[in-house]
Amino acid sequence: MIKWKRDKVEIKDGVEYSIKAHPMQNQAALIIRSFDNDHEGDYTCEASNAFGKTSQTVNLFTLGMF
C-alpha cells in the first residue's frame, strides 16, 4: 500500500494530485497537476506491506526568479 502525505495530511488522488504506484519496479510517483507556491512543503511517501512499513520525506519548494 502506498500513501502520500503533505505536511502530515493524506493526499487523495483527484483533480489536484495524481498518485501512481508501480510495485514491480519499486516506484511510486506523486504528480502535482498545476504547481504553484501553495504546494510548497513537506511531502511524505509511506509504503507498507505484510513485511513492514517505510517512509521518506522530501521538502518541495520553488526558486525565485533571477
C-alpha positions as CSV (number, residue, x, y, z in Angstrom):
1,M,0.0,0.0,0.0
2,I,1.3,3.5,-0.9
3,K,0.2,6.7,0.8
4,W,1.3,10.2,0.2
5,K,1.0,13.0,2.8
6,R,1.6,16.7,2.6
7,D,2.6,18.2,6.0
8,K,1.2,15.1,7.6
9,V,-2.2,15.2,5.9
10,E,-3.0,12.4,3.5
11,I,-3.2,13.3,-0.2
12,K,-6.0,11.8,-2.3
13,D,-5.8,11.0,-6.0
14,G,-8.0,13.6,-7.8
15,V,-8.1,16.9,-9.6
16,E,-5.1,18.5,-7.9
17,Y,-2.9,15.4,-7.5
18,S,-2.3,12.1,-9.3
19,I,-0.9,9.1,-7.4
20,K,0.9,6.4,-9.4
21,A,2.4,3.2,-8.0
22,H,4.5,0.6,-9.8
23,P,5.3,-2.0,-7.1
24,M,7.1,-4.3,-9.6
25,Q,9.6,-1.6,-10.4
26,N,9.7,-0.3,-6.7
27,Q,8.4,3.1,-7.9
28,A,5.8,5.4,-6.5
29,A,5.0,8.9,-8.0
30,L,3.1,11.9,-6.9
31,I,2.1,14.2,-9.7
32,I,1.1,17.8,-8.9
33,R,-1.1,18.8,-11.8
34,S,-0.6,22.6,-11.6
35,F,2.3,23.5,-9.2
36,D,2.4,26.9,-7.5
37,N,3.8,28.4,-4.3
38,D,0.8,27.0,-2.3
39,H,2.2,23.5,-3.0
40,E,5.5,24.1,-1.1
41,G,6.0,22.0,2.0
42,D,7.0,18.5,3.2
43,Y,5.8,15.5,1.2
44,T,6.0,12.0,2.6
45,C,5.6,8.7,0.8
46,E,4.6,5.8,3.0
47,A,4.9,2.3,1.7
48,S,3.7,-0.8,3.7
49,N,3.1,-4.5,3.1
50,A,3.0,-7.7,5.1
51,F,6.7,-7.4,5.9
52,G,6.7,-3.9,7.3
53,K,6.5,-0.2,6.7
54,T,8.8,2.6,5.5
55,S,8.6,6.2,4.6
56,Q,10.6,9.0,3.0
57,T,10.0,12.8,3.4
58,V,11.2,15.5,1.0
59,N,10.8,19.2,1.1
60,L,9.4,20.8,-2.1
61,F,10.0,24.5,-2.8
62,T,10.2,26.9,-5.6
63,L,13.1,29.1,-6.5
64,G,12.6,32.8,-7.0
65,M,13.0,34.5,-10.4
66,F,16.5,35.8,-11.0
